Amino acid sequence: MPTTPRLPPRPDTDAAVRRLAVIQRWTVRAVLIWTGAPPARYQRYLDEAQQRVLLRRFGGGYVFLHGKLRTHLTEDPENSSAA
């Protein structure tokens, strides 16, 4: 059975991909902060929400503890009925 020739790994490719990912992350973060979309300091925001028992750490992320709050925050204000 013939073998397919493999190219040697390029160590500079991994570093370039990591640099690109860092640049993309900070660019997106800067744009979101500039537009006022999220809080500027996520970790402080999430830690405070956890202290106030609104969130709980779960694996690598967070989950809402209160079902009504989770439902309220995920509703589309355009489609919800005003009470």
PyMOL Python script that loads the backbone (N, CA, C, O; Angstrom):
from pymol import cmd

cmd.read_pdbstr("""\
ATOM      1  N   MET A   1       0.855  -1.168   0.000  1.00  0.00           N
ATOM      2  CA  MET A   1       0.000   0.000   0.000  1.00  0.00           C
ATOM      3  C   MET A   1       0.904   1.236   0.000  1.00  0.00           C
ATOM      4  O   MET A   1       1.789   1.349   0.849  1.00  0.00           O
ATOM      5  N   PRO A   2       0.696   2.159  -0.935  1.00  0.00           N
ATOM      6  CA  PRO A   2       1.539   3.360  -0.978  1.00  0.00           C
ATOM      7  C   PRO A   2       1.211   4.300   0.176  1.00  0.00           C
ATOM      8  O   PRO A   2       0.056   4.433   0.580  1.00  0.00           O
ATOM      9  N   THR A   3       2.228   4.934   0.684  1.00  0.00           N
ATOM     10  CA  THR A   3       2.032   5.886   1.773  1.00  0.00           C
ATOM     11  C   THR A   3       1.982   7.296   1.210  1.00  0.00           C
ATOM     12  O   THR A   3       2.653   7.612   0.227  1.00  0.00           O
ATOM     13  N   THR A   4       1.187   8.129   1.841  1.00  0.00           N
ATOM     14  CA  THR A   4       1.066   9.524   1.429  1.00  0.00           C
ATOM     15  C   THR A   4       2.186  10.313   2.091  1.00  0.00           C
ATOM     16  O   THR A   4       2.354  10.247   3.308  1.00  0.00           O
ATOM     17  N   PRO A   5       2.945  11.052   1.306  1.00  0.00           N
ATOM     18  CA  PRO A   5       4.019  11.835   1.923  1.00  0.00           C
ATOM     19  C   PRO A   5       3.441  12.939   2.805  1.00  0.00           C
ATOM     20  O   PRO A   5       2.458  13.590   2.451  1.00  0.00           O
ATOM     21  N   ARG A   6       4.061  13.129   3.937  1.00  0.00           N
ATOM     22  CA  ARG A   6       3.605  14.169   4.860  1.00  0.00           C
ATOM     23  C   ARG A   6       4.619  15.289   4.894  1.00  0.00           C
ATOM     24  O   ARG A   6       5.829  15.070   4.830  1.00  0.00           O
ATOM     25  N   LEU A   7       4.098  16.483   4.997  1.00  0.00           N
ATOM     26  CA  LEU A   7       4.965  17.642   5.120  1.00  0.00           C
ATOM     27  C   LEU A   7       5.431  17.762   6.568  1.00  0.00           C
ATOM     28  O   LEU A   7       4.686  17.417   7.485  1.00  0.00           O
ATOM     29  N   PRO A   8       6.630  18.237   6.782  1.00  0.00           N
ATOM     30  CA  PRO A   8       7.083  18.423   8.167  1.00  0.00           C
ATOM     31  C   PRO A   8       6.276  19.525   8.841  1.00  0.00           C
ATOM     32  O   PRO A   8       5.856  20.474   8.178  1.00  0.00           O
ATOM     33  N   PRO A   9       6.052  19.414  10.158  1.00  0.00           N
ATOM     34  CA  PRO A   9       5.276  20.451  10.856  1.00  0.00           C
ATOM     35  C   PRO A   9       6.011  21.780  10.831  1.00  0.00           C
ATOM     36  O   PRO A   9       7.240  21.837  10.847  1.00  0.00           O
ATOM     37  N   ARG A  10       5.223  22.843  10.792  1.00  0.00           N
ATOM     38  CA  ARG A  10       5.787  24.191  10.797  1.00  0.00           C
ATOM     39  C   ARG A  10       5.501  24.819  12.148  1.00  0.00           C
ATOM     40  O   ARG A  10       4.366  25.212  12.416  1.00  0.00           O
ATOM     41  N   PRO A  11       6.507  24.922  13.004  1.00  0.00           N
ATOM     42  CA  PRO A  11       6.274  25.455  14.350  1.00  0.00           C
ATOM     43  C   PRO A  11       5.830  26.902  14.339  1.00  0.00           C
ATOM     44  O   PRO A  11       5.147  27.331  15.268  1.00  0.00           O
ATOM     45  N   ASP A  12       6.192  27.675  13.319  1.00  0.00           N
ATOM     46  CA  ASP A  12       5.789  29.077  13.279  1.00  0.00           C
ATOM     47  C   ASP A  12       4.299  29.231  13.003  1.00  0.00           C
ATOM     48  O   ASP A  12       3.725  30.278  13.303  1.00  0.00           O
ATOM     49  N   THR A  13       3.654  28.197  12.433  1.00  0.00           N
ATOM     50  CA  THR A  13       2.224  28.270  12.149  1.00  0.00           C
ATOM     51  C   THR A  13       1.423  28.330  13.444  1.00  0.00           C
ATOM     52  O   THR A  13       0.493  29.128  13.561  1.00  0.00           O
ATOM     53  N   ASP A  14       1.774  27.498  14.412  1.00  0.00           N
ATOM     54  CA  ASP A  14       1.058  27.500  15.695  1.00  0.00           C
ATOM     55  C   ASP A  14       1.176  28.850  16.386  1.00  0.00           C
ATOM     56  O   ASP A  14       0.195  29.362  16.923  1.00  0.00           O
ATOM     57  N   ALA A  15       2.353  29.416  16.375  1.00  0.00           N
ATOM     58  CA  ALA A  15       2.556  30.718  17.015  1.00  0.00           C
ATOM     59  C   ALA A  15       1.762  31.793  16.291  1.00  0.00           C
ATOM     60  O   ALA A  15       1.192  32.677  16.930  1.00  0.00           O
ATOM     61  N   ALA A  16       1.717  31.729  14.976  1.00  0.00           N
ATOM     62  CA  ALA A  16       0.966  32.721  14.200  1.00  0.00           C
ATOM     63  C   ALA A  16      -0.527  32.610  14.473  1.00  0.00           C
ATOM     64  O   ALA A  16      -1.215  33.626  14.580  1.00  0.00           O
ATOM     65  N   VAL A  17      -1.030  31.396  14.585  1.00  0.00           N
ATOM     66  CA  VAL A  17      -2.448  31.187  14.879  1.00  0.00           C
ATOM     67  C   VAL A  17      -2.780  31.723  16.265  1.00  0.00           C
ATOM     68  O   VAL A  17      -3.818  32.356  16.455  1.00  0.00           O
ATOM     69  N   ARG A  18      -1.899  31.471  17.237  1.00  0.00           N
ATOM     70  CA  ARG A  18      -2.129  31.991  18.591  1.00  0.00           C
ATOM     71  C   ARG A  18      -2.117  33.517  18.616  1.00  0.00           C
ATOM     72  O   ARG A  18      -2.953  34.140  19.269  1.00  0.00           O
ATOM     73  N   ARG A  19      -1.163  34.115  17.900  1.00  0.00           N
ATOM     74  CA  ARG A  19      -1.117  35.585  17.848  1.00  0.00           C
ATOM     75  C   ARG A  19      -2.380  36.148  17.209  1.00  0.00           C
ATOM     76  O   ARG A  19      -2.931  37.141  17.685  1.00  0.00           O
ATOM     77  N   LEU A  20      -2.841  35.515  16.127  1.00  0.00           N
ATOM     78  CA  LEU A  20      -4.061  35.968  15.467  1.00  0.00           C
ATOM     79  C   LEU A  20      -5.263  35.858  16.402  1.00  0.00           C
ATOM     80  O   LEU A  20      -6.106  36.754  16.435  1.00  0.00           O
ATOM     81  N   ALA A  21      -5.346  34.772  17.157  1.00  0.00           N
ATOM     82  CA  ALA A  21      -6.454  34.592  18.092  1.00  0.00           C
ATOM     83  C   ALA A  21      -6.440  35.671  19.170  1.00  0.00           C
ATOM     84  O   ALA A  21      -7.497  36.184  19.540  1.00  0.00           O
ATOM     85  N   VAL A  22      -5.270  36.021  19.676  1.00  0.00           N
ATOM     86  CA  VAL A  22      -5.159  37.068  20.692  1.00  0.00           C
ATOM     87  C   VAL A  22      -5.582  38.412  20.104  1.00  0.00           C
ATOM     88  O   VAL A  22      -6.306  39.173  20.746  1.00  0.00           O
ATOM     89  N   ILE A  23      -5.137  38.699  18.902  1.00  0.00           N
ATOM     90  CA  ILE A  23      -5.500  39.970  18.247  1.00  0.00           C
ATOM     91  C   ILE A  23      -7.003  40.032  18.022  1.00  0.00           C
ATOM     92  O   ILE A  23      -7.621  41.068  18.266  1.00  0.00           O
ATOM     93  N   GLN A  24      -7.597  38.938  17.559  1.00  0.00           N
ATOM     94  CA  GLN A  24      -9.044  38.916  17.335  1.00  0.00           C
ATOM     95  C   GLN A  24      -9.808  39.105  18.641  1.00  0.00           C
ATOM     96  O   GLN A  24     -10.788  39.848  18.686  1.00  0.00           O
ATOM     97  N   ARG A  25      -9.364  38.438  19.696  1.00  0.00           N
ATOM     98  CA  ARG A  25     -10.047  38.548  20.988  1.00  0.00           C
ATOM     99  C   ARG A  25     -10.043  39.984  21.488  1.00  0.00           C
ATOM    100  O   ARG A  25     -11.080  40.504  21.898  1.00  0.00           O
ATOM    101  N   TRP A  26      -8.876  40.628  21.455  1.00  0.00           N
ATOM    102  CA  TRP A  26      -8.789  41.993  21.956  1.00  0.00           C
ATOM    103  C   TRP A  26      -9.510  42.982  21.048  1.00  0.00           C
ATOM    104  O   TRP A  26     -10.033  43.989  21.523  1.00  0.00           O
ATOM    105  N   THR A  27      -9.543  42.707  19.756  1.00  0.00           N
ATOM    106  CA  THR A  27     -10.276  43.583  18.836  1.00  0.00           C
ATOM    107  C   THR A  27     -11.774  43.512  19.115  1.00  0.00           C
ATOM    108  O   THR A  27     -12.447  44.540  19.203  1.00  0.00           O
ATOM    109  N   VAL A  28     -12.287  42.300  19.253  1.00  0.00           N
ATOM    110  CA  VAL A  28     -13.717  42.139  19.550  1.00  0.00           C
ATOM    111  C   VAL A  28     -14.044  42.764  20.901  1.00  0.00           C
ATOM    112  O   VAL A  28     -15.056  43.450  21.040  1.00  0.00           O
ATOM    113  N   ARG A  29     -13.202  42.531  21.883  1.00  0.00           N
ATOM    114  CA  ARG A  29     -13.429  43.101  23.215  1.00  0.00           C
ATOM    115  C   ARG A  29     -13.450  44.629  23.165  1.00  0.00           C
ATOM    116  O   ARG A  29     -14.305  45.259  23.788  1.00  0.00           O
ATOM    117  N   ALA A  30     -12.508  45.226  22.421  1.00  0.00           N
ATOM    118  CA  ALA A  30     -12.447  46.686  22.307  1.00  0.00           C
ATOM    119  C   ALA A  30     -13.688  47.243  21.624  1.00  0.00           C
ATOM    120  O   ALA A  30     -14.229  48.263  22.050  1.00  0.00           O
ATOM    121  N   VAL A  31     -14.137  46.582  20.573  1.00  0.00           N
ATOM    122  CA  VAL A  31     -15.332  47.054  19.857  1.00  0.00           C
ATOM    123  C   VAL A  31     -16.557  46.956  20.756  1.00  0.00           C
ATOM    124  O   VAL A  31     -17.374  47.877  20.789  1.00  0.00           O
ATOM    125  N   LEU A  32     -16.696  45.853  21.485  1.00  0.00           N
ATOM    126  CA  LEU A  32     -17.854  45.698  22.369  1.00  0.00           C
ATOM    127  C   LEU A  32     -17.843  46.738  23.490  1.00  0.00           C
ATOM    128  O   LEU A  32     -18.886  47.298  23.826  1.00  0.00           O
ATOM    129  N   ILE A  33     -16.694  46.991  24.056  1.00  0.00           N
ATOM    130  CA  ILE A  33     -16.602  47.995  25.112  1.00  0.00           C
ATOM    131  C   ILE A  33     -16.887  49.378  24.546  1.00  0.00           C
ATOM    132  O   ILE A  33     -17.579  50.179  25.174  1.00  0.00           O
ATOM    133  N   TRP A  34     -16.354  49.661  23.359  1.00  0.00           N
ATOM    134  CA  TRP A  34     -16.553  50.970  22.737  1.00  0.00           C
ATOM    135  C   TRP A  34     -18.031  51.226  22.439  1.00  0.00           C
ATOM    136  O   TRP A  34     -18.505  52.355  22.566  1.00  0.00           O
ATOM    137  N   THR A  35     -18.757  50.179  22.042  1.00  0.00           N
ATOM    138  CA  THR A  35     -20.182  50.337  21.745  1.00  0.00           C
ATOM    139  C   THR A  35     -21.041  50.274  23.000  1.00  0.00           C
ATOM    140  O   THR A  35     -22.242  50.536  22.945  1.00  0.00           O
ATOM    141  N   GLY A  36     -20.429  49.929  24.133  1.00  0.00           N
ATOM    142  CA  GLY A  36     -21.182  49.891  25.388  1.00  0.00           C
ATOM    143  C   GLY A  36     -21.976  48.621  25.578  1.00  0.00           C
ATOM    144  O   GLY A  36     -22.856  48.580  26.438  1.00  0.00           O
ATOM    145  N   ALA A  37     -21.706  47.596  24.820  1.00  0.00           N
ATOM    146  CA  ALA A  37     -22.484  46.359  24.909  1.00  0.00           C
ATOM    147  C   ALA A  37     -22.251  45.609  26.218  1.00  0.00           C
ATOM    148  O   ALA A  37     -23.216  45.400  26.952  1.00  0.00           O
ATOM    149  N   PRO A  38     -21.037  45.193  26.553  1.00  0.00           N
ATOM    150  CA  PRO A  38     -20.844  44.425  27.790  1.00  0.00           C
ATOM    151  C   PRO A  38     -20.143  45.250  28.859  1.00  0.00           C
ATOM    152  O   PRO A  38     -19.643  46.339  28.575  1.00  0.00           O
ATOM    153  N   PRO A  39     -20.104  44.748  30.066  1.00  0.00           N
ATOM    154  CA  PRO A  39     -19.283  45.406  31.078  1.00  0.00           C
ATOM    155  C   PRO A  39     -17.812  45.297  30.700  1.00  0.00           C
ATOM    156  O   PRO A  39     -17.398  44.298  30.112  1.00  0.00           O
ATOM    157  N   ALA A  40     -17.030  46.301  31.027  1.00  0.00           N
ATOM    158  CA  ALA A  40     -15.618  46.326  30.638  1.00  0.00           C
ATOM    159  C   ALA A  40     -14.800  45.288  31.396  1.00  0.00           C
ATOM    160  O   ALA A  40     -13.823  44.759  30.865  1.00  0.00           O
ATOM    161  N   ARG A  41     -15.185  45.001  32.609  1.00  0.00           N
ATOM    162  CA  ARG A  41     -14.427  44.038  33.417  1.00  0.00           C
ATOM    163  C   ARG A  41     -15.315  42.824  33.697  1.00  0.00           C
ATOM    164  O   ARG A  41     -16.001  42.767  34.717  1.00  0.00           O
ATOM    165  N   TYR A  42     -15.292  41.865  32.787  1.00  0.00           N
ATOM    166  CA  TYR A  42     -16.156  40.689  32.897  1.00  0.00           C
ATOM    167  C   TYR A  42     -15.963  39.935  34.202  1.00  0.00           C
ATOM    168  O   TYR A  42     -16.936  39.595  34.876  1.00  0.00           O
ATOM    169  N   GLN A  43     -14.710  39.672  34.560  1.00  0.00           N
ATOM    170  CA  GLN A  43     -14.460  38.829  35.723  1.00  0.00           C
ATOM    171  C   GLN A  43     -15.023  39.460  36.994  1.00  0.00           C
ATOM    172  O   GLN A  43     -15.630  38.769  37.813  1.00  0.00           O
ATOM    173  N   ARG A  44     -14.827  40.755  37.161  1.00  0.00           N
ATOM    174  CA  ARG A  44     -15.376  41.436  38.344  1.00  0.00           C
ATOM    175  C   ARG A  44     -16.907  41.369  38.322  1.00  0.00           C
ATOM    176  O   ARG A  44     -17.543  41.141  39.351  1.00  0.00           O
ATOM    177  N   TYR A  45     -17.483  41.569  37.140  1.00  0.00           N
ATOM    178  CA  TYR A  45     -18.940  41.515  36.974  1.00  0.00           C
ATOM    179  C   TYR A  45     -19.473  40.121  37.330  1.00  0.00           C
ATOM    180  O   TYR A  45     -20.455  39.996  38.063  1.00  0.00           O
ATOM    181  N   LEU A  46     -18.819  39.074  36.805  1.00  0.00           N
ATOM    182  CA  LEU A  46     -19.263  37.709  37.070  1.00  0.00           C
ATOM    183  C   LEU A  46     -19.053  37.326  38.530  1.00  0.00           C
ATOM    184  O   LEU A  46     -19.897  36.651  39.118  1.00  0.00           O
ATOM    185  N   ASP A  47     -17.943  37.747  39.120  1.00  0.00           N
ATOM    186  CA  ASP A  47     -17.699  37.457  40.538  1.00  0.00           C
ATOM    187  C   ASP A  47     -18.748  38.108  41.424  1.00  0.00           C
ATOM    188  O   ASP A  47     -19.212  37.498  42.387  1.00  0.00           O
ATOM    189  N   GLU A  48     -19.125  39.342  41.109  1.00  0.00           N
ATOM    190  CA  GLU A  48     -20.150  40.021  41.905  1.00  0.00           C
ATOM    191  C   GLU A  48     -21.504  39.335  41.749  1.00  0.00           C
ATOM    192  O   GLU A  48     -22.236  39.175  42.726  1.00  0.00           O
ATOM    193  N   ALA A  49     -21.839  38.928  40.523  1.00  0.00           N
ATOM    194  CA  ALA A  49     -23.101  38.214  40.303  1.00  0.00           C
ATOM    195  C   ALA A  49     -23.102  36.885  41.048  1.00  0.00           C
ATOM    196  O   ALA A  49     -24.143  36.444  41.535  1.00  0.00           O
ATOM    197  N   GLN A  50     -21.950  36.253  41.136  1.00  0.00           N
ATOM    198  CA  GLN A  50     -21.847  35.000  41.886  1.00  0.00           C
ATOM    199  C   GLN A  50     -22.002  35.258  43.383  1.00  0.00           C
ATOM    200  O   GLN A  50     -22.652  34.477  44.078  1.00  0.00           O
ATOM    201  N   GLN A  51     -21.418  36.334  43.883  1.00  0.00           N
ATOM    202  CA  GLN A  51     -21.555  36.672  45.300  1.00  0.00           C
ATOM    203  C   GLN A  51     -22.996  36.994  45.657  1.00  0.00           C
ATOM    204  O   GLN A  51     -23.439  36.729  46.775  1.00  0.00           O
ATOM    205  N   ARG A  52     -23.723  37.562  44.713  1.00  0.00           N
ATOM    206  CA  ARG A  52     -25.134  37.912  44.957  1.00  0.00           C
ATOM    207  C   ARG A  52     -26.070  36.747  44.664  1.00  0.00           C
ATOM    208  O   ARG A  52     -27.290  36.913  44.666  1.00  0.00           O
ATOM    209  N   VAL A  53     -25.512  35.585  44.414  1.00  0.00           N
ATOM    210  CA  VAL A  53     -26.236  34.341  44.174  1.00  0.00           C
ATOM    211  C   VAL A  53     -27.160  34.452  42.957  1.00  0.00           C
ATOM    212  O   VAL A  53     -28.283  33.949  42.973  1.00  0.00           O
ATOM    213  N   LEU A  54     -26.686  35.101  41.928  1.00  0.00           N
ATOM    214  CA  LEU A  54     -27.411  35.138  40.664  1.00  0.00           C
ATOM    215  C   LEU A  54     -26.839  34.100  39.696  1.00  0.00           C
ATOM    216  O   LEU A  54     -27.562  33.542  38.871  1.00  0.00           O
ATOM    217  N   LEU A  55     -25.546  33.854  39.808  1.00  0.00           N
ATOM    218  CA  LEU A  55     -24.856  32.899  38.951  1.00  0.00           C
ATOM    219  C   LEU A  55     -24.123  31.876  39.805  1.00  0.00           C
ATOM    220  O   LEU A  55     -23.847  32.101  40.984  1.00  0.00           O
ATOM    221  N   ARG A  56     -23.817  30.747  39.177  1.00  0.00           N
ATOM    222  CA  ARG A  56     -22.963  29.738  39.805  1.00  0.00           C
ATOM    223  C   ARG A  56     -21.973  29.260  38.758  1.00  0.00           C
ATOM    224  O   ARG A  56     -22.323  29.063  37.594  1.00  0.00           O
ATOM    225  N   ARG A  57     -20.730  29.075  39.190  1.00  0.00           N
ATOM    226  CA  ARG A  57     -19.730  28.523  38.274  1.00  0.00           C
ATOM    227  C   ARG A  57     -20.109  27.087  37.959  1.00  0.00           C
ATOM    228  O   ARG A  57     -20.451  26.309  38.850  1.00  0.00           O
ATOM    229  N   PHE A  58     -20.043  26.751  36.688  1.00  0.00           N
ATOM    230  CA  PHE A  58     -20.373  25.400  36.260  1.00  0.00           C
ATOM    231  C   PHE A  58     -19.418  25.031  35.143  1.00  0.00           C
ATOM    232  O   PHE A  58     -19.532  25.545  34.030  1.00  0.00           O
ATOM    233  N   GLY A  59     -18.476  24.143  35.431  1.00  0.00           N
ATOM    234  CA  GLY A  59     -17.463  23.785  34.438  1.00  0.00           C
ATOM    235  C   GLY A  59     -16.612  25.003  34.115  1.00  0.00           C
ATOM    236  O   GLY A  59     -16.046  25.626  35.014  1.00  0.00           O
ATOM    237  N   GLY A  60     -16.522  25.342  32.845  1.00  0.00           N
ATOM    238  CA  GLY A  60     -15.745  26.498  32.424  1.00  0.00           C
ATOM    239  C   GLY A  60     -16.573  27.752  32.275  1.00  0.00           C
ATOM    240  O   GLY A  60     -16.080  28.756  31.762  1.00  0.00           O
ATOM    241  N   GLY A  61     -17.820  27.719  32.711  1.00  0.00           N
ATOM    242  CA  GLY A  61     -18.685  28.881  32.533  1.00  0.00           C
ATOM    243  C   GLY A  61     -19.546  29.143  33.751  1.00  0.00           C
ATOM    244  O   GLY A  61     -19.217  28.744  34.868  1.00  0.00           O
ATOM    245  N   TYR A  62     -20.643  29.815  33.514  1.00  0.00           N
ATOM    246  CA  TYR A  62     -21.571  30.187  34.579  1.00  0.00           C
ATOM    247  C   TYR A  62     -22.988  29.815  34.166  1.00  0.00           C
ATOM    248  O   TYR A  62     -23.304  29.769  32.977  1.00  0.00           O
ATOM    249  N   VAL A  63     -23.833  29.553  35.144  1.00  0.00           N
ATOM    250  CA  VAL A  63     -25.248  29.305  34.882  1.00  0.00           C
ATOM    251  C   VAL A  63     -26.072  30.175  35.820  1.00  0.00           C
ATOM    252  O   VAL A  63     -25.653  30.464  36.941  1.00  0.00           O
ATOM    253  N   PHE A  64     -27.251  30.591  35.355  1.00  0.00           N
ATOM    254  CA  PHE A  64     -28.175  31.342  36.195  1.00  0.00           C
ATOM    255  C   PHE A  64     -28.870  30.378  37.143  1.00  0.00           C
ATOM    256  O   PHE A  64     -29.264  29.284  36.739  1.00  0.00           O
ATOM    257  N   LEU A  65     -29.022  30.771  38.388  1.00  0.00           N
ATOM    258  CA  LEU A  65     -29.669  29.926  39.374  1.00  0.00           C
ATOM    259  C   LEU A  65     -31.181  30.101  39.377  1.00  0.00           C
ATOM    260  O   LEU A  65     -31.905  29.161  39.706  1.00  0.00           O
ATOM    261  N   HIS A  66     -31.661  31.253  39.026  1.00  0.00           N
ATOM    262  CA  HIS A  66     -33.078  31.563  39.113  1.00  0.00           C
ATOM    263  C   HIS A  66     -33.730  31.444  37.742  1.00  0.00           C
ATOM    264  O   HIS A  66     -33.351  32.140  36.800  1.00  0.00           O
ATOM    265  N   GLY A  67     -34.706  30.561  37.642  1.00  0.00           N
ATOM    266  CA  GLY A  67     -35.381  30.315  36.373  1.00  0.00           C
ATOM    267  C   GLY A  67     -36.089  31.535  35.816  1.00  0.00           C
ATOM    268  O   GLY A  67     -36.021  31.794  34.615  1.00  0.00           O
ATOM    269  N   LYS A  68     -36.774  32.295  36.680  1.00  0.00           N
ATOM    270  CA  LYS A  68     -37.499  33.481  36.204  1.00  0.00           C
ATOM    271  C   LYS A  68     -36.542  34.538  35.663  1.00  0.00           C
ATOM    272  O   LYS A  68     -36.833  35.178  34.653  1.00  0.00           O
ATOM    273  N   LEU A  69     -35.413  34.723  36.321  1.00  0.00           N
ATOM    274  CA  LEU A  69     -34.422  35.692  35.850  1.00  0.00           C
ATOM    275  C   LEU A  69     -33.849  35.247  34.509  1.00  0.00           C
ATOM    276  O   LEU A  69     -33.716  36.048  33.584  1.00  0.00           O
ATOM    277  N   ARG A  70     -33.514  33.965  34.412  1.00  0.00           N
ATOM    278  CA  ARG A  70     -32.977  33.436  33.155  1.00  0.00           C
ATOM    279  C   ARG A  70     -33.990  33.636  32.020  1.00  0.00           C
ATOM    280  O   ARG A  70     -33.618  34.053  30.923  1.00  0.00           O
ATOM    281  N   THR A  71     -35.250  33.343  32.278  1.00  0.00           N
ATOM    282  CA  THR A  71     -36.286  33.520  31.263  1.00  0.00           C
ATOM    283  C   THR A  71     -36.424  34.986  30.882  1.00  0.00           C
ATOM    284  O   THR A  71     -36.531  35.311  29.699  1.00  0.00           O
ATOM    285  N   HIS A  72     -36.424  35.868  31.864  1.00  0.00           N
ATOM    286  CA  HIS A  72     -36.568  37.300  31.601  1.00  0.00           C
ATOM    287  C   HIS A  72     -35.416  37.825  30.743  1.00  0.00           C
ATOM    288  O   HIS A  72     -35.633  38.598  29.810  1.00  0.00           O
ATOM    289  N   LEU A  73     -34.192  37.400  31.064  1.00  0.00           N
ATOM    290  CA  LEU A  73     -33.031  37.895  30.335  1.00  0.00           C
ATOM    291  C   LEU A  73     -32.914  37.314  28.932  1.00  0.00           C
ATOM    292  O   LEU A  73     -32.262  37.908  28.074  1.00  0.00           O
ATOM    293  N   THR A  74     -33.531  36.174  28.686  1.00  0.00           N
ATOM    294  CA  THR A  74     -33.450  35.572  27.358  1.00  0.00           C
ATOM    295  C   THR A  74     -34.635  35.907  26.475  1.00  0.00           C
ATOM    296  O   THR A  74     -34.623  35.574  25.290  1.00  0.00           O
ATOM    297  N   GLU A  75     -35.669  36.563  27.019  1.00  0.00           N
ATOM    298  CA  GLU A  75     -36.816  36.952  26.204  1.00  0.00           C
ATOM    299  C   GLU A  75     -36.446  38.052  25.229  1.00  0.00           C
ATOM    300  O   GLU A  75     -35.595  38.896  25.511  1.00  0.00           O
ATOM    301  N   ASP A  76     -37.089  38.028  24.095  1.00  0.00           N
ATOM    302  CA  ASP A  76     -36.932  39.081  23.098  1.00  0.00           C
ATOM    303  C   ASP A  76     -37.909  40.204  23.442  1.00  0.00           C
ATOM    304  O   ASP A  76     -39.119  39.976  23.429  1.00  0.00           O
ATOM    305  N   PRO A  77     -37.419  41.415  23.752  1.00  0.00           N
ATOM    306  CA  PRO A  77     -38.344  42.479  24.143  1.00  0.00           C
ATOM    307  C   PRO A  77     -39.307  42.880  23.029  1.00  0.00           C
ATOM    308  O   PRO A  77     -40.378  43.421  23.306  1.00  0.00           O
ATOM    309  N   GLU A  78     -38.948  42.627  21.797  1.00  0.00           N
ATOM    310  CA  GLU A  78     -39.831  42.953  20.668  1.00  0.00           C
ATOM    311  C   GLU A  78     -41.064  42.050  20.633  1.00  0.00           C
ATOM    312  O   GLU A  78     -42.143  42.475  20.220  1.00  0.00           O
ATOM    313  N   ASN A  79     -40.891  40.795  21.073  1.00  0.00           N
ATOM    314  CA  ASN A  79     -41.979  39.825  20.966  1.00  0.00           C
ATOM    315  C   ASN A  79     -42.712  39.575  22.275  1.00  0.00           C
ATOM    316  O   ASN A  79     -43.734  38.889  22.284  1.00  0.00           O
ATOM    317  N   SER A  80     -42.211  40.118  23.381  1.00  0.00           N
ATOM    318  CA  SER A  80     -42.880  39.873  24.656  1.00  0.00           C
ATOM    319  C   SER A  80     -44.057  40.825  24.826  1.00  0.00           C
ATOM    320  O   SER A  80     -44.043  41.951  24.329  1.00  0.00           O
ATOM    321  N   SER A  81     -45.063  40.356  25.530  1.00  0.00           N
ATOM    322  CA  SER A  81     -46.251  41.181  25.773  1.00  0.00           C
ATOM    323  C   SER A  81     -46.017  42.069  26.972  1.00  0.00           C
ATOM    324  O   SER A  81     -45.494  41.612  27.988  1.00  0.00           O
ATOM    325  N   ALA A  82     -46.391  43.322  26.874  1.00  0.00           N
ATOM    326  CA  ALA A  82     -46.219  44.265  27.984  1.00  0.00           C
ATOM    327  C   ALA A  82     -47.335  44.043  28.985  1.00  0.00           C
ATOM    328  O   ALA A  82     -48.507  43.962  28.616  1.00  0.00           O
ATOM    329  N   ALA A  83     -46.963  43.944  30.260  1.00  0.00           N
ATOM    330  CA  ALA A  83     -47.981  43.710  31.297  1.00  0.00           C
ATOM    331  C   ALA A  83     -48.292  44.993  32.011  1.00  0.00           C
ATOM    332  O   ALA A  83     -49.123  45.009  32.919  1.00  0.00           O
TER     333      ALA A  83
END
""", "prot")
cmd.dss("prot")
cmd.show_as("cartoon", "prot")
cmd.util.cbc("prot")
cmd.orient("prot")
